């Protein structure tokens, strides 16, 4: 590949990571802003509210790691699993078209994270910077 294609691919991967990270950073921040309400909702769905801090760390921390390109392969596997599990728990009412679409969105995001697992973070990332220092 020529240098122009490599540079375009590197930036496209960085933008793709940004687009995937936004939903997780926003969701984690929203859960912090409405901690009690989110905890009540989780409990109404049969999930112990005590797990909310773990959910926030997964969403906010995972989203920021993907955004920055840090430990992307590991975080991608974690977030892919998170997408599938949370989709199955919170979006399982397929007779409701909105819930069915939300479940499919979770599956699509899991697929994107598996693609990131395969590709890695790319050249525009902390992973790349840290690797070049070794």
C-alpha angles and dihedrals in degrees: 000000000000124000094255092055092046091051092047091049091049093053093042089055091049091051090047090053089049092052092048093046098051096074092051096046091048093046093049092048090047091053090053091049092050100029098149094044092048091047090052091049092050091050091049087057092051097259117127110250089221087076093065095094089054090050091050092049090048094049101037097033094040092046092051091047091053091045092052094039095241120152087342098167094052095040091047092058091048093049093045089056091044091053093052096045096044091046091053092048102042104026105040099116097098092174085072105074093208091054091047090052091047089052091050089048088056091050091049091051090049088053091050091051091050088052088052089050089057096043099038123214098304131223096303097066146088088249090061093046093048091047092051090055092058 
